[in-house]
Amino acid sequence: MSTKADPLVNKDIANHMKQPWWLGYWQLARMHKFPAGSILMILPCFWGYIFGTRENRPEPLELARILAAIFVGSATLHCAACTLNDICDVDFDRQVERCKNRPLAAGTVSMPAAWAFLFLQTAVFFWMLSFVNKAAFLCGTLGAFPLHAFYPLMKRITWWPQAWLGLAMNWGLPTAWLIAAPQDVKSVPMWTLMFGTFCWTIVYDTIYAFQDRDEDIKAGVKSTAVLFGDYAKPILSLFAVAFVVALAYAGYETQQGWIYYAISVGGCAVHLLWQLVTVDLDVPEQCRLTFRANADLGYIMLAGILGEWYL
């Protein structure tokens, strides 16, 4: 029997040894893809905070300062969530072509080191959250645990992990809203907007999940992409309509003007229509690009809100 080593394996080991020690952690937190992914959690926080200031609008510089802090806090939580996801999914990741080179799956970061890194990120997030009012703190804590903490388990127990992700990704919206207006815990427009973003996440993450649908079926991973199958586009169209209706109703409840309806509501409607008409769910690269294009939708929504506030 030959004892000659596989040159491809040796090459991978050599490449791993050449990497700087911090690169695996950088990749574990998805910082090498930043702001992709993170921005889809950050932008709803921006929307929520700005809506929350509707009765006491800050000066542009003050708004920029607060949004910068929200940006850092939201990005930190998203990085922690990505780290936890890789910890929980390491065995699945080794079976999926797109994921097999992630640090834990590839062995460039050890499991104890990943847990320590997760603890550090979580500590930074809660340190930042400690500066907000009680209502926002409690809301933000719920976003971190159980919503983000339990998400990696959902794909094992339900066909609807994207629904849980819809809560986790967008829980920063009511948290940020309550930073500006802690009295709005029972606000109808706040929870309407939250419902809308929940529906939006189901749309974009189902499209994202279609990249790995065939491999997920083999690995036993559950998702709405697997569940919806050939009916995905009609079903996602219903969630897209619900998102747009929620934007319109939240605008009505907060007495928004034509700029909001033209840019935020109209722009998001056109963008979602473009996504669902043009994406070929059987082509992984199209799914990836369409998923990433949802950041543009988020910026369109933000532009309409800011235009309504300051023009």
N, C-alpha and C positions, 0 to 999 in steps of 0.2 A: 504494500500500500504506500502511495506517495505521501511524503510529509512536506512537500513543497507548499508554501503559503500562497493563498489567493492574492495576486497582485492588486486586485481591486480593493480587497479588504485592507491590505497594507497601506494602500493609497489613502483610504478613508481615515485610518488611524493616524497616519502622518499629517493629514490635513487638520484633524482635530487637535493634535499636539501643537501645531503651529499657531492655533488661534490664541489671542490674548485671553486671560482668565475671565475677564468680565463679559466677553461676547456672548457666552451661553446665557447669562442672566439677561442681557439686553434683548436677546431673541425670545427668551422665555416670557418676558413682559410685552412682546410684540413691538418693541420700540423700533426695530428695523423696518417695520411697516407703517410707523406713525406718519400721519394721523389716521390712516385707514382703520376702521373699526372703532377706535377711540372717539373719533369725531361724531359718530352716530350716537354716542352716549352724551357727549359734551353739548351738542347743539340743542337737544330738548331742554337741557338745564338752562341754557341761555334764554330760550323761549319762555320757560317758566318764570325765571327771574324778571324778565322785562314785563311780562303780563302782570306779575305781582306788584310792579311799581306804577300801575296805571293811574292811581290816585295821588301819587307823589313821585313824579318822574325826576330822576337824578340828572345832573348835568352830564354831558357826554364823557368828560374825563373821569368823573366819579363812577359812571357806569362801566367804563373800560377797566378801571381798577378792580371793581368787584367781579366783573366777568373773567378777568385774568386769574383771580383766586379760584373761582368756580372751575375754570379750565384746568388748573393744576390738580385740584381735588378730584374732579371727575376722571381725569386721565390716570391719576394714581390708583383709583378704585378699579378702573378698567384693566390696568396692568396687573393688579392683584388677581382679578377675576381670570385673566388669561393664564396666569401662573397656576392657579388652582385647577383650571380646566385641564391643563397639561398633566398635572399630578394625577388627577382622577382618570384621565383618558390615555395614559401611557401605553396600555396594552392594545387599545383600539388604534392608536396612532401608528403603531408598528405594522398594522395591517392595511393602512391607507397610504397610497403612493404620495399624495400631497402632504401628508403629515409625518412620514417616517423619519425625516431629518430634523424634526424638532428636538431641542436639546435633551429632554428626558428620554425620548424614544431612541435617539442616537447615542445616548450615554455620555454626552459632553457635560452634563450637570447631574450630580447625584441626587437621589431623592431627599436625603436629609438636608442638603444644601438648598434644594428647592423649597422645602418647608420653612427653612430659616429666612429665605428671601421673601416668601409670602408673608411671614410674620412681620418683617420690616416694612413692607409696603402697606400692610393693614394698619400698623401702628402710625405711620405717617398720615394715612387717610383720617383716622380717628383723631389724631392731634389737630388736624386742620378743621375737622367737624366740630371740635370742642369750642370753637370761637363763635358759633352761631347760636341763635335762640333755641329754647327748649323744644318748641314744636318742630323746627327744622332738624334739630339733632335727633329726635326720636324717629322722624321720618327717614332721615339718612341712614340711621342704624338699621332700620327695617330693610332698606335697600341693600345694605351689605350682608345682613344676616336676618332672615334666611334666603332672600331672593337670589343674590349672587352666589352665596355659599352652596345652595342646593341645586343650582342649575346643572352642573355637570352630571348629576345623578338622574336628571329627568329623561335623558335619551335612553336610559335603561328601563324606565318604568312606564313611559307614556309615549304615544305617537305625537304628542303635542309639546315637545320641548321648546318650540318656537313661541308658544303662548307664555310659558314661564319666562323665557328670555325677554318677551315683550314687556313684562312687568319689571324685570331686573334692569334692562337697558334704559328704561324711561322713568324709573322711580326718582331719578334726579330732578325731573320736571316739578313735581309737587314739593320736593325738598327745597329747590331753589326758589320756587314761588313763595314758600313759607318763610324763607330768609327775608324776603321783602315785605311780606304781609302775613305774620304769624296768626292773625285772626281768621284767615281764610281756610281753616282746616276743612270746613264743609262746603267750600266754594263749588258751585255747580260748573262754572266755566273751567276751573282748574281740573276737576275730575273728568269733564268732557274732553278736554285737550289730552289728558292722560290716556283716556280710552282710545282717542284717535292715534296717538303715537304707538300704543299697543298694537293696533291693527297694522300700522305702517311697518313695524318690526316683523310681524308675521309675513308680510309681503317680501321684504328684502332678504330676510334670513331663510325663507323657503327657497328663494332663487339661489341664494348662496349654497344651500344644502344640496341643490341639484348637481353641483360639481362632483360630489362623492356618492351620489345616490346608489349606483351599482355596487360600489365597494361597501357602503353602509349596509345594504341588504345582505351581503355575504358575511359581514362581521356581526350582524344582529343589532346594529344601531338603529334606533327609531327616530323618525323625523316627519314633519309634515310633507317634505319632498317625497318620502317613501309612501306616506299615507295618501296624498292627493293623486300621485301618479299622473295619468293622462288628463285628469280633470283639474290640474293645478291652475291653469290660467283662468278658467271661469271662477274658481273658488277665490283665487287671489284678487280677481276683479271686484268681488264683493267686499273684501277687506279694504281695498283701495278706495272704493266709494264710501265706506264707513269712515275712513280717515278724513276724506275731503269734507264730508257732511259734519264731522266733529269740528274741523277747523272753522267751518262757516258758523256753526252754532256757538262755539266759544267766542267768535268775533261778534256775533249778535248780542250775546250776554254781556260783553264788555264794551259794547257800543263802538266798535271799530268802524273806520271810514272806508272810502273806496280804494285807497292805496292798499290796505290790507287785503281786501277782497280780490283786487286785480292781481296783485303780486303773490301774496301768500296762498290764498285759496285757489285762484285761477292757475298760478304758476305750478303749484303742486299737483293739481289735477292734470294739467298737460304733461308734466314730467312722468307721472305714473302711467298715463295712457301710452306715452312713448315707450316706457319700459316694457309694459305687458304686450304691446303690439310687436315690438322688434326683437325681444330676447328669444333665442332658441334654447330651450331648457335642456336639449340634448347635447349642447356644445359647452363644455365646462368653461372655456375661456370667455364666452359671451356671458355666462352666469357670473363669473368673477368681475367682469367689467361693469355689468349692470348693477351688481351689488355695490361696487365702489361709487357708481354714479349717484347713489342715494345721498352721498355727502352734498352733491350739488343741490338736490332737493331741499336738504336742510338749510343750505345757505339762502335759497330762494325764500323759504319761510322766514328766515331771520331778516332778510332784506325788507320784506313786506312789513314786518312788525316795526323795525327801526324807522322805515319810511313813514309809517303812520304816526310814530311817536315824535319824530323830530323834523319832518318836512311841513 
